[in-house]
């Protein structure tokens, strides 16, 4: 493992954290030359994901410093490798969480690359050449074309950026559970944040009855009036939770804070399914009785494969689905990360990389 190889000859400006304080500062580093299977991307925007916060602060104990975060990347292609036939110069493209996989296992061959056991991520991963991957908090990126998607012309590049993580994370379990082509289901979305607000938009676009489940009564008006949710349940209100028992076909739990799944499971119909896409830092509290007496299923889901990510982008183009964002300049990254830690954002920060400033 090394930060670079002899083929890393391109000098790039970016922003990195160097220790567990999580403070982001300007950083000059090297990227590889554009190879035969690569495209080079001038980065326009990069979303700030909660995962970035965990990595810069080494919350999970796996950070390789210096770390250049960012896996919600949109930009324009400036170079195309000789083996690349599906992209051309000037194409609007995006790069999400995935940088490399084995290409040979059953999951890679079925375009479920996100479940390959050799998956390497867009940052804080180890690429095929042994180098450490650096993410989208930078002016340009070299990416293998197999991990790049096209951004529909109808979508703005800034509001499309978080779809590459938040969007695919909620789209994939919806597709997996048959919600794209079977309207009229009753679905619940736990948490109205970066993931949850996009999930509501997908649910409504696919023709479902959407209930938002939240600990915050103050979010009801926004859920109903801005996002067009059909119902709203305050999860700390016992009367509302009782009234909602056995009413939902599927629940998508987007919350990363520690919480019990027991009361939420009671909202499911018999044979209902709860899909967890949030990642609390402690194990879920999962009582057995709501499972046994309701014949219910709990499962997880992680982002999506590349074919599915392109499908998600195309669906967003069709229905004009984007993330609600707040755009920040690079010198405000630290402020944005601090606000993200306090959940002080509606609903996703996006860095304006192309209009960047050297201040931080």
N, C-alpha and C positions, 0 to 999 in steps of 0.2 A: 504493500500500500504506500502510495506517495501522493503528494499534492498535485504533482505534474509529471509528465513524461517528456522526452526530447521533442515530441510532436506538439507540445503545448507552447506555441511560439507567438500567439496573439495576446498582446497586452490589453487588458480590459479594466475599466473603472467600474467599481461597484460599492456595495455597502455591506459590512460584515460585523458580527459580534466576535470578540476575541476571548471572552471569559464568561463565567456564569453570572456576572452582573447584568448581562444581556444588553449592554449599551452598544448601539450600532454606530460605527464610524466609517468614513470613506476608506476604501481598500482597493489597492491595485493588485491584480493577479493575472494568471495566464490561462487561456483556453486553448484547446487543441485546434489544429488546422481543420478546415472543412474536408472531411473524407468523402469517399465515393458514395456512401450511404447517408450522408449528412445533409442538413440544410443549416445555413447560418441565418439567424433571426435578429433583426434590429428590434429590441424590446421597446414597446410603446408604454405598456402598463403592466403592473404586477400587483395582484391582490395580496392583502395581509391576512393570513389564516391563523387561527388559534394555535395550530401546530407550530407556526413560526415562533410564537411566544414561548412554547414549551422547549423548542430547540435552542433558542438563543440563551435561555436561562438554565439549560441542561436539566430540566425538570425530570426527564426520563433516564438520565445518566448515560446517554448514548452519543452526545454531541462531540464531533471532532472539530475543534477550533483550529483556525478561524472558520466560522460558518457563514456562508452567504445564503440567506433564506430565500424563499419565494417559489411556489409551485402553482401559481395562478397567472400564467404569463400569456400576454397577447402581443403580437408584433407583426412585422413585415419581413418576408424572405429577401435576403440580399445575395445569397450564394446557394447554388444547388449542385449536389454531387452527381457524378456521371451515372450512377445506378438509379437515381431518383427520377421517376416518371410521373408521379402524381402531384408534384408541386412545381411551380415556376417562379421566377423572379417577380417580386411585387405582390405575391399572394398574401392575404391576411390569414394568419395562423395562430394557433394556441398550443401551449405545452402545459400539461398538468403535472400530476404527481410522479409519473413514471419516466425513467430514463433508459432502462435496460431490463431485459429478462433473458431466460435461457434460449428462447425461440424453439425449443424442442419438446417440451413436456406437453401433456394433454391440455393444460390450461392455456399455454401460449398458442397451441395449434387451433384452439377453439376461441381465440381472441378474448380469453379471460386472463390476460397477462398479469393483472393485479393480484392473482392468486398463485402465481409462479413462486416456488420456494427460493428462487434465486433472484427475485425482483430487486432492482436497485432504484433508488428514488432520485428525483431531480436535484435534491441537495442533501448533503450529509450521507451520501451513498458512495459505493465503490463501483466505478464504471468498468466496462470490459477490459480496458487497458490498465487497470489497477489504480487509476487516479481518483481522487476525491471529487465528487460532483459539487458544483456550485450553482445556486439557483438564480431566480429572476430579479433579485435586487441588484441589477447590473445593466449595463448599456447594451449588451448583446449576448447571444447564446448560440452554441453549436449543438444541434440535437440530431439524433438518428431519426430519419423521416418516418420510421414505423411508430414513433411515439409523438407524432405531431398531428393535429387536427386542423381542419379548415374552419374559419369563422365566417358564418353567413354575412353577406353584404348588408343585410337589414339590421344587424346588431351593432351597436356602438362598441368600440374596442374596450373602453374602460368598464362599462357595466357588464360586459361579457366575460371579463377576466375571472371573477370568482366562480363562474359556472364550471370552470375546469377542475374545481375541487368541491365546493359546496353543491353545485348543480348536479354533477354526476353522482355524488354521494347519496343524494335523495332520489334521483331518477332511477338508478340501478335497482334498488329494492322495489320501487313501484312497478317497473317492468317485470322484474322477477316474480312478482305476485299478481300479474295479470291485470294491472290497472290501466294500461295504455289503451286497451281495446274493449274494455267491458265497463262502460259508464254506469253510474247509478249506485256504486258502493258507498258505504259510510266509513270514512277514514278519519283517524285522529292523528294530529301532529302535536307531539309533546315538545314544548319549547318554541318560542317565537324569536329566534335569533338569526344568525347568518345562514344556517341550514334550514331552519323551520320556515322562514318567510318564503324561501324558494319552493319548499315542499307544498306550501299552501297554493302557490301559483300553479305548480304542476297539477295538483289535485283538482283545482277548478278547471284548468284547461282540458283535462281528461274527462270532465263531466261527472265528478263525484261530489257527494255531500261531505264537506270538510269541517271538522271540529278542531279548534285549537285548544290545547290543554296546557295551562300555564299557572305558575305560582303568583303571577302579577296581575291583579285585577285591572291595573291601569292600562294594560295592553289590549283590553277587549275592544275598545273603540277603533283602534288601528286595525286589529284583526278583521273586524266586521266591515268597516267603512273603506279602508284603504286596500285591503287584500281580499275582500269579498268572502271571508269565511262565513259559513252558515251558522255555526254555533261556537260558543266559548265556554269552557269549564275551568273554573278556578280550582286547582287540584288540592288546595288547603281548605276548601269549603265542603264539608261533609254532606250537606244537603244536595249540592250540585253533583258531587261524585255519586251519591246514591241514585239520583235521578238518571244519571248516565249509564248505569249498570247494564251490561249486555246489549249495548246499542251499536257497537262498532265492529266492522268486519276486519279492519286492519289498523294497527297503530304504528306510526313511525316515531321512535323516540330519539330526538336529536340532542338531548341534554347531556352535557359533559360533567355537570356537578353531581356529587354523590346523592343518590335517591333510591327509594325502594320501588321495585317494580310491582309489588303486590297490589296496591290500590289501583294502579293503572291497568293491570291485567283484568280487574273486575269490570272494566268498561267494555271489554271484548265480548262478542257473542260466543256461544259454544262453537268450537273449531276455529276461533279467531287466531290471528297471528300478530305478535309484536316483533318489530324489527328494530334492533338497537344500532344506531350509527354514531352516537356520541361515545366518548371514551373517558368515563370517570377514572380518577386515579386510584380508586379502591374498588374491590369487587362489588357487583350488584347485590342488593338484598333481594333474594328471589324466594318468597314463600312457596311451599309446595301446593297448598290447598287451591289457590286460584288456577293453577295449572291442571290439577287432577280433576276438580269438579267442573271445569269448563272445557276440558279436552283442548287446551290452548297450546300454542307453540311460541317459543321465544327463540329468535335467531339473530345473527349479526350480518352486517354487510359492509364492505370496504370499497370505496370509490367505484371504479368500473374498468372494463377492458377498453381497448382502443376503438374497436368497432362500435361499441356501445356509447363511448364518449362522443364519437362523431354523430351517431344517431341522436344523442341528447342535444348536441349543438344544432342539428338540423330541425329538431322539434322546437327548440327555442326560437329559431328563425321563423318557423311557421306561425307560432303563436305569439311572437314578440315578447318572449319571457327573458327578462334580465334580472340581475341583482340590484337591490336598492343600495346605493353606495355613497361614500363620502371620499372624494379625491383629495389626496395630500401630496405635497411636494416631498422629495427625498429628505430634505433637512428636517421634516416633521415626523420621520419614521419613529423615533423614540417616543415622542408624544403620543403617536397613534398606538404604539404597543402598550404604553401605560394606560391609555383609555380603554383599549381592548381588554386588558386585565380586569378593568372595573365594569366591563360590559357597557361602556359608554359609547356605543356606536349603533346607528340605524342604517344598514345592518352589516355593512362590510366596508373596510377601508381598502382603497386602491391607490397605489403610488403612481404618479405621473412621471414615469422614468424618462421619457423622451424630452420633457420640458424641465429636466432636472437642474438642480443647483448644487454647487460644491459645498454649500453650508450644511451642517448637520447638528 
